Amino acid sequence: MKSVAWWVGVASLILLTLLCVCWEAFLAPLRPGGSALMLKALPLLAPLFGLLHERIRAFQWTSLLVLGYFCEGVVRAWSDSGRAQQLAVIEIVLSVILFASCLAYVRARRRTTQ
């Protein structure tokens, strides 16, 4: 049976990836018609298969990777306005959820293996 932390972690990673692509493609791009900044979603694809296969190392380094997205969300929530600011707040929420679920999953796995 999959743990809640695993489900939440995988779902929030996928949602954060989709948010990054949609944000810069058509929701609120820096330039009209889309921006190459949507490539910022590529690093989020790297840990996806590790998380799907429940590899503890993938959860560990995903918790570090997501901190960059949290920082970007904070900066853009502070400096942008309108729809971009709302999307930045969503990015902050998703990155905090992903970070917390990664920590919870690692902690649960460590308890079961000891």
N, CA, C and O atoms as a GROMACS GRO file, in nm:
protein
  456
    1MET      N    1   0.084  -0.119   0.000
    1MET     CA    2   0.000   0.000   0.000
    1MET      C    3   0.088   0.124   0.000
    1MET      O    4   0.182   0.136   0.078
    2LYS      N    5   0.056   0.215  -0.087
    2LYS     CA    6   0.134   0.339  -0.097
    2LYS      C    7   0.098   0.431   0.018
    2LYS      O    8  -0.018   0.438   0.061
    3SER      N    9   0.197   0.501   0.066
    3SER     CA   10   0.171   0.594   0.175
    3SER      C   11   0.114   0.725   0.121
    3SER      O   12   0.127   0.757   0.002
    4VAL      N   13   0.052   0.799   0.209
    4VAL     CA   14  -0.006   0.928   0.172
    4VAL      C   15   0.104   1.023   0.126
    4VAL      O   16   0.085   1.099   0.032
    5ALA      N   17   0.218   1.018   0.194
    5ALA     CA   18   0.330   1.107   0.157
    5ALA      C   19   0.376   1.079   0.014
    5ALA      O   20   0.413   1.172  -0.058
    6TRP      N   21   0.375   0.952  -0.027
    6TRP     CA   22   0.416   0.919  -0.162
    6TRP      C   23   0.319   0.978  -0.263
    6TRP      O   24   0.360   1.042  -0.359
    7TRP      N   25   0.188   0.957  -0.240
    7TRP     CA   26   0.087   1.010  -0.331
    7TRP      C   27   0.094   1.162  -0.340
    7TRP      O   28   0.091   1.218  -0.450
    8VAL      N   29   0.104   1.228  -0.227
    8VAL     CA   30   0.110   1.374  -0.225
    8VAL      C   31   0.237   1.424  -0.294
    8VAL      O   32   0.233   1.523  -0.367
    9GLY      N   33   0.348   1.357  -0.270
    9GLY     CA   34   0.474   1.396  -0.332
    9GLY      C   35   0.471   1.386  -0.484
    9GLY      O   36   0.512   1.479  -0.554
   10VAL      N   37   0.423   1.274  -0.533
   10VAL     CA   38   0.416   1.254  -0.678
   10VAL      C   39   0.318   1.354  -0.741
   10VAL      O   40   0.348   1.414  -0.844
   11ALA      N   41   0.202   1.370  -0.679
   11ALA     CA   42   0.101   1.462  -0.733
   11ALA      C   43   0.151   1.606  -0.733
   11ALA      O   44   0.131   1.677  -0.831
   12SER      N   45   0.215   1.648  -0.626
   12SER     CA   46   0.263   1.787  -0.621
   12SER      C   47   0.378   1.810  -0.718
   12SER      O   48   0.392   1.919  -0.772
   13LEU      N   49   0.462   1.709  -0.740
   13LEU     CA   50   0.569   1.723  -0.840
   13LEU      C   51   0.511   1.739  -0.980
   13LEU      O   52   0.556   1.824  -1.056
   14ILE      N   53   0.413   1.658  -1.013
   14ILE     CA   54   0.350   1.668  -1.145
   14ILE      C   55   0.279   1.801  -1.161
   14ILE      O   56   0.290   1.865  -1.266
   15LEU      N   57   0.206   1.844  -1.058
   15LEU     CA   58   0.136   1.972  -1.065
   15LEU      C   59   0.232   2.090  -1.075
   15LEU      O   60   0.206   2.186  -1.148
   16LEU      N   61   0.343   2.084  -1.002
   16LEU     CA   62   0.442   2.191  -1.010
   16LEU      C   63   0.506   2.197  -1.149
   16LEU      O   64   0.532   2.306  -1.201
   17THR      N   65   0.531   2.082  -1.207
   17THR     CA   66   0.587   2.078  -1.342
   17THR      C   67   0.488   2.137  -1.443
   17THR      O   68   0.526   2.218  -1.528
   18LEU      N   69   0.363   2.097  -1.434
   18LEU     CA   70   0.261   2.152  -1.524
   18LEU      C   71   0.243   2.302  -1.504
   18LEU      O   72   0.226   2.376  -1.600
   19LEU      N   73   0.248   2.347  -1.380
   19LEU     CA   74   0.236   2.490  -1.352
   19LEU      C   75   0.348   2.568  -1.418
   19LEU      O   76   0.324   2.672  -1.480
   20CYS      N   77   0.471   2.520  -1.405
   20CYS     CA   78   0.586   2.590  -1.463
   20CYS      C   79   0.574   2.602  -1.615
   20CYS      O   80   0.603   2.706  -1.673
   21VAL      N   81   0.532   2.495  -1.679
   21VAL     CA   82   0.518   2.496  -1.825
   21VAL      C   83   0.404   2.589  -1.868
   21VAL      O   84   0.422   2.674  -1.954
   22CYS      N   85   0.288   2.571  -1.807
   22CYS     CA   86   0.170   2.652  -1.846
   22CYS      C   87   0.189   2.799  -1.813
   22CYS      O   88   0.144   2.885  -1.889
   23TRP      N   89   0.255   2.828  -1.705
   23TRP     CA   90   0.278   2.966  -1.664
   23TRP      C   91   0.355   3.041  -1.771
   23TRP      O   92   0.314   3.149  -1.814
   24GLU      N   93   0.466   2.984  -1.813
   24GLU     CA   94   0.552   3.053  -1.909
   24GLU      C   95   0.509   3.031  -2.054
   24GLU      O   96   0.556   3.102  -2.143
   25ALA      N   97   0.423   2.934  -2.079
   25ALA     CA   98   0.377   2.911  -2.216
   25ALA      C   99   0.260   3.002  -2.253
   25ALA      O  100   0.261   3.066  -2.358
   26PHE      N  101   0.158   3.008  -2.164
   26PHE     CA  102   0.041   3.086  -2.204
   26PHE      C  103  -0.034   3.155  -2.091
   26PHE      O  104  -0.114   3.245  -2.118
   27LEU      N  105  -0.015   3.118  -1.966
   27LEU     CA  106  -0.092   3.182  -1.858
   27LEU      C  107  -0.046   3.324  -1.828
   27LEU      O  108  -0.127   3.417  -1.823
   28ALA      N  109   0.085   3.341  -1.808
   28ALA     CA  110   0.140   3.475  -1.781
   28ALA      C  111   0.287   3.478  -1.821
   28ALA      O  112   0.373   3.498  -1.735
   29PRO      N  113   0.318   3.461  -1.949
   29PRO     CA  114   0.458   3.456  -1.991
   29PRO      C  115   0.525   3.594  -1.979
   29PRO      O  116   0.459   3.698  -1.979
   30LEU      N  117   0.657   3.591  -1.969
   30LEU     CA  118   0.731   3.716  -1.962
   30LEU      C  119   0.719   3.795  -2.092
   30LEU      O  120   0.714   3.918  -2.091
   31ARG      N  121   0.714   3.722  -2.204
   31ARG     CA  122   0.696   3.786  -2.335
   31ARG      C  123   0.569   3.732  -2.399
   31ARG      O  124   0.536   3.615  -2.379
   32PRO      N  125   0.498   3.813  -2.474
   32PRO     CA  126   0.378   3.762  -2.542
   32PRO      C  127   0.413   3.645  -2.634
   32PRO      O  128   0.514   3.647  -2.704
   33GLY      N  129   0.329   3.545  -2.633
   33GLY     CA  130   0.352   3.429  -2.718
   33GLY      C  131   0.430   3.319  -2.650
   33GLY      O  132   0.456   3.215  -2.711
   34GLY      N  133   0.469   3.338  -2.527
   34GLY     CA  134   0.544   3.236  -2.454
   34GLY      C  135   0.688   3.275  -2.434
   34GLY      O  136   0.740   3.364  -2.501
   35SER      N  137   0.751   3.208  -2.343
   35SER     CA  138   0.889   3.240  -2.310
   35SER      C  139   0.969   3.112  -2.292
   35SER      O  140   0.913   3.008  -2.253
   36ALA      N  141   1.096   3.118  -2.318
   36ALA     CA  142   1.183   3.002  -2.302
   36ALA      C  143   1.204   2.968  -2.155
   36ALA      O  144   1.265   2.866  -2.122
   37LEU      N  145   1.153   3.053  -2.067
   37LEU     CA  146   1.165   3.027  -1.925
   37LEU      C  147   1.086   2.902  -1.883
   37LEU      O  148   1.103   2.852  -1.773
   38MET      N  149   0.999   2.854  -1.972
   38MET     CA  150   0.925   2.732  -1.938
   38MET      C  151   1.019   2.612  -1.929
   38MET      O  152   0.980   2.508  -1.877
   39LEU      N  153   1.140   2.626  -1.977
   39LEU     CA  154   1.237   2.518  -1.964
   39LEU      C  155   1.279   2.496  -1.820
   39LEU      O  156   1.346   2.397  -1.788
   40LYS      N  157   1.239   2.587  -1.731
   40LYS     CA  158   1.269   2.568  -1.589
   40LYS      C  159   1.200   2.445  -1.533
   40LYS      O  160   1.234   2.399  -1.424
   41ALA      N  161   1.104   2.391  -1.606
   41ALA     CA  162   1.034   2.270  -1.562
   41ALA      C  163   1.115   2.143  -1.587
   41ALA      O  164   1.086   2.040  -1.527
   42LEU      N  165   1.214   2.149  -1.673
   42LEU     CA  166   1.292   2.029  -1.705
   42LEU      C  167   1.358   1.963  -1.584
   42LEU      O  168   1.353   1.841  -1.573
   43PRO      N  169   1.421   2.040  -1.494
   43PRO     CA  170   1.481   1.972  -1.378
   43PRO      C  171   1.380   1.896  -1.292
   43PRO      O  172   1.417   1.803  -1.221
   44LEU      N  173   1.254   1.936  -1.297
   44LEU     CA  174   1.152   1.866  -1.220
   44LEU      C  175   1.118   1.729  -1.277
   44LEU      O  176   1.064   1.644  -1.207
   45LEU      N  177   1.150   1.708  -1.404
   45LEU     CA  178   1.123   1.578  -1.465
   45LEU      C  179   1.227   1.473  -1.424
   45LEU      O  180   1.198   1.353  -1.427
   46ALA      N  181   1.345   1.518  -1.386
   46ALA     CA  182   1.453   1.425  -1.350
   46ALA      C  183   1.416   1.331  -1.234
   46ALA      O  184   1.441   1.211  -1.244
   47PRO      N  185   1.358   1.382  -1.126
   47PRO     CA  186   1.328   1.289  -1.016
   47PRO      C  187   1.196   1.214  -1.029
   47PRO      O  188   1.164   1.131  -0.944
   48LEU      N  189   1.120   1.240  -1.133
   48LEU     CA  190   0.986   1.182  -1.143
   48LEU      C  191   0.986   1.030  -1.138
   48LEU      O  192   0.910   0.970  -1.063
   49PHE      N  193   1.071   0.965  -1.218
   49PHE     CA  194   1.072   0.820  -1.220
   49PHE      C  195   1.125   0.762  -1.089
   49PHE      O  196   1.082   0.654  -1.047
   50GLY      N  197   1.217   0.831  -1.026
   50GLY     CA  198   1.264   0.787  -0.895
   50GLY      C  199   1.154   0.792  -0.790
   50GLY      O  200   1.143   0.702  -0.707
   51LEU      N  201   1.074   0.896  -0.794
   51LEU     CA  202   0.962   0.906  -0.701
   51LEU      C  203   0.857   0.800  -0.732
   51LEU      O  204   0.802   0.739  -0.640
   52LEU      N  205   0.830   0.778  -0.860
   52LEU     CA  206   0.730   0.676  -0.897
   52LEU      C  207   0.774   0.536  -0.854
   52LEU      O  208   0.690   0.452  -0.822
   53HIS      N  209   0.906   0.510  -0.854
   53HIS     CA  210   0.958   0.380  -0.813
   53HIS      C  211   0.997   0.377  -0.665
   53HIS      O  212   1.061   0.282  -0.620
   54GLU      N  213   0.960   0.480  -0.591
   54GLU     CA  214   0.980   0.489  -0.447
   54GLU      C  215   1.127   0.478  -0.405
   54GLU      O  216   1.160   0.411  -0.307
   55ARG      N  217   1.212   0.543  -0.479
   55ARG     CA  218   1.354   0.544  -0.442
   55ARG      C  219   1.379   0.657  -0.342
   55ARG      O  220   1.351   0.773  -0.369
   56ILE      N  221   1.431   0.619  -0.228
   56ILE     CA  222   1.445   0.715  -0.119
   56ILE      C  223   1.541   0.827  -0.155
   56ILE      O  224   1.521   0.941  -0.113
   57ARG      N  225   1.645   0.798  -0.231
   57ARG     CA  226   1.740   0.902  -0.273
   57ARG      C  227   1.672   1.007  -0.360
   57ARG      O  228   1.704   1.126  -0.351
   58ALA      N  229   1.579   0.965  -0.443
   58ALA     CA  230   1.506   1.061  -0.528
   58ALA      C  231   1.426   1.157  -0.441
   58ALA      O  232   1.419   1.276  -0.470
   59PHE      N  233   1.364   1.105  -0.336
   59PHE     CA  234   1.290   1.192  -0.245
   59PHE      C  235   1.384   1.287  -0.172
   59PHE      O  236   1.350   1.403  -0.148
   60GLN      N  237   1.501   1.238  -0.136
   60GLN     CA  238   1.596   1.322  -0.064
   60GLN      C  239   1.644   1.439  -0.149
   60GLN      O  240   1.644   1.553  -0.103
   61TRP      N  241   1.685   1.412  -0.272
   61TRP     CA  242   1.737   1.524  -0.350
   61TRP      C  243   1.628   1.608  -0.413
   61TRP      O  244   1.652   1.722  -0.452
   62THR      N  245   1.506   1.553  -0.424
   62THR     CA  246   1.393   1.636  -0.468
   62THR      C  247   1.361   1.742  -0.364
   62THR      O  248   1.323   1.854  -0.398
   63SER      N  249   1.377   1.706  -0.237
   63SER     CA  250   1.353   1.804  -0.131
   63SER      C  251   1.451   1.921  -0.140
   63SER      O  252   1.419   2.032  -0.099
   64LEU      N  253   1.569   1.897  -0.192
   64LEU     CA  254   1.666   2.006  -0.212
   64LEU      C  255   1.637   2.083  -0.340
   64LEU      O  256   1.649   2.205  -0.344
   65LEU      N  257   1.600   2.011  -0.445
   65LEU     CA  258   1.570   2.074  -0.574
   65LEU      C  259   1.454   2.171  -0.564
   65LEU      O  260   1.457   2.278  -0.625
   66VAL      N  261   1.352   2.135  -0.491
   66VAL     CA  262   1.230   2.215  -0.485
   66VAL      C  263   1.251   2.348  -0.413
   66VAL      O  264   1.170   2.440  -0.428
   67LEU      N  265   1.356   2.360  -0.336
   67LEU     CA  266   1.382   2.486  -0.266
   67LEU      C  267   1.408   2.600  -0.365
   67LEU      O  268   1.375   2.715  -0.337
   68GLY      N  269   1.466   2.569  -0.479
   68GLY     CA  270   1.486   2.672  -0.582
   68GLY      C  271   1.355   2.724  -0.638
   68GLY      O  272   1.342   2.843  -0.666
   69TYR      N  273   1.259   2.636  -0.653
   69TYR     CA  274   1.127   2.676  -0.702
   69TYR      C  275   1.052   2.757  -0.595
   69TYR      O  276   0.977   2.849  -0.627
   70PHE      N  277   1.074   2.722  -0.471
   70PHE     CA  278   1.016   2.801  -0.362
   70PHE      C  279   1.073   2.943  -0.364
   70PHE      O  280   0.998   3.041  -0.352
   71CYS      N  281   1.204   2.954  -0.380
   71CYS     CA  282   1.268   3.087  -0.384
   71CYS      C  283   1.218   3.168  -0.503
   71CYS      O  284   1.191   3.287  -0.490
   72GLU      N  285   1.206   3.104  -0.619
   72GLU     CA  286   1.154   3.176  -0.736
   72GLU      C  287   1.012   3.224  -0.712
   72GLU      O  288   0.976   3.335  -0.749
   73GLY      N  289   0.930   3.140  -0.649
   73GLY     CA  290   0.794   3.179  -0.619
   73GLY      C  291   0.786   3.297  -0.525
   73GLY      O  292   0.704   3.387  -0.543
   74VAL      N  293   0.871   3.299  -0.425
   74VAL     CA  294   0.873   3.410  -0.330
   74VAL      C  295   0.914   3.539  -0.400
   74VAL      O  296   0.852   3.644  -0.380
   75VAL      N  297   1.019   3.532  -0.481
   75VAL     CA  298   1.066   3.652  -0.551
   75VAL      C  299   0.959   3.704  -0.647
   75VAL      O  300   0.934   3.824  -0.652
   76ARG      N  301   0.898   3.615  -0.722
   76ARG     CA  302   0.798   3.660  -0.820
   76ARG      C  303   0.667   3.701  -0.754
   76ARG      O  304   0.596   3.786  -0.807
   77ALA      N  305   0.633   3.644  -0.640
   77ALA     CA  306   0.514   3.689  -0.567
   77ALA      C  307   0.537   3.829  -0.511
   77ALA      O  308   0.443   3.908  -0.500
   78TRP      N  309   0.660   3.858  -0.477
   78TRP     CA  310   0.694   3.990  -0.422
   78TRP      C  311   0.703   4.095  -0.532
   78TRP      O  312   0.660   4.209  -0.513
   79SER      N  313   0.758   4.058  -0.646
   79SER     CA  314   0.790   4.159  -0.749
   79SER      C  315   0.686   4.168  -0.861
   79SER      O  316   0.670   4.276  -0.919
   80ASP      N  317   0.616   4.061  -0.892
   80ASP     CA  318   0.518   4.063  -1.001
   80ASP      C  319   0.382   4.110  -0.949
   80ASP      O  320   0.362   4.128  -0.829
   81SER      N  321   0.293   4.131  -1.042
   81SER     CA  322   0.156   4.168  -1.005
   81SER      C  323   0.058   4.093  -1.094
   81SER      O  324   0.097   4.036  -1.196
   82GLY      N  325  -0.068   4.095  -1.057
   82GLY     CA  326  -0.171   4.033  -1.139
   82GLY      C  327  -0.165   3.882  -1.137
   82GLY      O  328  -0.141   3.820  -1.033
   83ARG      N  329  -0.187   3.823  -1.254
   83ARG     CA  330  -0.193   3.677  -1.267
   83ARG      C  331  -0.059   3.612  -1.232
   83ARG      O  332  -0.056   3.504  -1.172
   84ALA      N  333   0.052   3.677  -1.269
   84ALA     CA  334   0.183   3.620  -1.239
   84ALA      C  335   0.204   3.609  -1.088
   84ALA      O  336   0.265   3.512  -1.041
   85GLN      N  337   0.155   3.705  -1.014
   85GLN     CA  338   0.168   3.701  -0.868
   85GLN      C  339   0.084   3.585  -0.811
   85GLN      O  340   0.129   3.517  -0.719
   86GLN      N  341  -0.033   3.564  -0.864
   86GLN     CA  342  -0.118   3.453  -0.819
   86GLN      C  343  -0.053   3.318  -0.851
   86GLN      O  344  -0.057   3.226  -0.769
   87LEU      N  345   0.005   3.308  -0.969
   87LEU     CA  346   0.074   3.184  -1.006
   87LEU      C  347   0.195   3.160  -0.917
   87LEU      O  348   0.228   3.046  -0.885
   88ALA      N  349   0.262   3.267  -0.879
   88ALA     CA  350   0.378   3.255  -0.790
   88ALA      C  351   0.335   3.203  -0.653
   88ALA      O  352   0.406   3.122  -0.592
   89VAL      N  353   0.222   3.247  -0.605
   89VAL     CA  354   0.171   3.198  -0.477
   89VAL      C  355   0.137   3.049  -0.488
   89VAL      O  356   0.164   2.972  -0.395
   90ILE      N  357   0.080   3.008  -0.599
   90ILE     CA  358   0.052   2.866  -0.621
   90ILE      C  359   0.182   2.787  -0.625
   90ILE      O  360   0.188   2.676  -0.572
   91GLU      N  361   0.285   2.843  -0.688
   91GLU     CA  362   0.415   2.776  -0.693
   91GLU      C  363   0.472   2.760  -0.552
   91GLU      O  364   0.531   2.657  -0.520
   92ILE      N  365   0.457   2.861  -0.470
   92ILE     CA  366   0.505   2.852  -0.332
   92ILE      C  367   0.432   2.740  -0.258
   92ILE      O  368   0.495   2.658  -0.191
   93VAL      N  369   0.302   2.737  -0.271
   93VAL     CA  370   0.222   2.635  -0.201
   93VAL      C  371   0.260   2.495  -0.248
   93VAL      O  372   0.279   2.405  -0.166
   94LEU      N  373   0.271   2.475  -0.379
   94LEU     CA  374   0.307   2.343  -0.432
   94LEU      C  375   0.448   2.301  -0.390
   94LEU      O  376   0.471   2.185  -0.359
   95SER      N  377   0.541   2.396  -0.388
   95SER     CA  378   0.677   2.360  -0.350
   95SER      C  379   0.686   2.327  -0.200
   95SER      O  380   0.762   2.238  -0.162
   96VAL      N  381   0.609   2.396  -0.117
   96VAL     CA  382   0.607   2.362   0.026
   96VAL      C  383   0.544   2.225   0.047
   96VAL      O  384   0.594   2.146   0.128
   97ILE      N  385   0.437   2.196  -0.024
   97ILE     CA  386   0.372   2.065  -0.013
   97ILE      C  387   0.468   1.955  -0.059
   97ILE      O  388   0.479   1.852   0.007
   98LEU      N  389   0.537   1.977  -0.170
   98LEU     CA  390   0.633   1.878  -0.219
   98LEU      C  391   0.747   1.858  -0.120
   98LEU      O  392   0.786   1.745  -0.092
   99PHE      N  393   0.799   1.966  -0.067
   99PHE     CA  394   0.909   1.957   0.030
   99PHE      C  395   0.864   1.877   0.154
   99PHE      O  396   0.934   1.787   0.198
  100ALA      N  397   0.748   1.911   0.207
  100ALA     CA  398   0.699   1.844   0.328
  100ALA      C  399   0.670   1.696   0.302
  100ALA      O  400   0.698   1.611   0.386
  101SER      N  401   0.614   1.665   0.187
  101SER     CA  402   0.583   1.525   0.156
  101SER      C  403   0.710   1.444   0.135
  101SER      O  404   0.716   1.327   0.174
  102CYS      N  405   0.811   1.504   0.075
  102CYS     CA  406   0.939   1.434   0.060
  102CYS      C  407   1.000   1.402   0.196
  102CYS      O  408   1.048   1.291   0.219
  103LEU      N  409   0.998   1.500   0.285
  103LEU     CA  410   1.052   1.476   0.419
  103LEU      C  411   0.971   1.371   0.494
  103LEU      O  412   1.028   1.286   0.562
  104ALA      N  413   0.840   1.377   0.482
  104ALA     CA  414   0.755   1.279   0.550
  104ALA      C  415   0.778   1.138   0.495
  104ALA      O  416   0.780   1.041   0.571
  105TYR      N  417   0.794   1.127   0.364
  105TYR     CA  418   0.818   0.996   0.304
  105TYR      C  419   0.951   0.938   0.349
  105TYR      O  420   0.959   0.821   0.387
  106VAL      N  421   1.055   1.019   0.346
  106VAL     CA  422   1.188   0.972   0.388
  106VAL      C  423   1.184   0.931   0.535
  106VAL      O  424   1.240   0.828   0.573
  107ARG      N  425   1.119   1.010   0.616
  107ARG     CA  426   1.110   0.979   0.759
  107ARG      C  427   1.034   0.848   0.782
  107ARG      O  428   1.076   0.766   0.864
  108ALA      N  429   0.925   0.829   0.711
  108ALA     CA  430   0.847   0.706   0.726
  108ALA      C  431   0.926   0.584   0.680
  108ALA      O  432   0.922   0.479   0.744
  109ARG      N  433   0.997   0.598   0.570
  109ARG     CA  434   1.077   0.486   0.519
  109ARG      C  435   1.191   0.451   0.614
  109ARG      O  436   1.222   0.334   0.634
  110ARG      N  437   1.253   0.552   0.672
  110ARG     CA  438   1.362   0.527   0.767
  110ARG      C  439   1.311   0.453   0.890
  110ARG      O  440   1.381   0.368   0.945
  111ARG      N  441   1.190   0.486   0.934
  111ARG     CA  442   1.133   0.418   1.052
  111ARG      C  443   1.104   0.271   1.024
  111ARG      O  444   1.123   0.186   1.110
  112THR      N  445   1.059   0.243   0.902
  112THR     CA  446   1.024   0.104   0.870
  112THR      C  447   1.146   0.017   0.846
  112THR      O  448   1.139  -0.105   0.865
  113THR      N  449   1.259   0.076   0.806
  113THR     CA  450   1.379  -0.003   0.778
  113THR      C  451   1.465  -0.023   0.902
  113THR      O  452   1.556  -0.106   0.900
  114GLN      N  453   1.438   0.050   1.007
  114GLN     CA  454   1.521   0.035   1.128
  114GLN      C  455   1.464  -0.065   1.222
  114GLN      O  456   1.522  -0.090   1.328
   0.00000   0.00000   0.00000
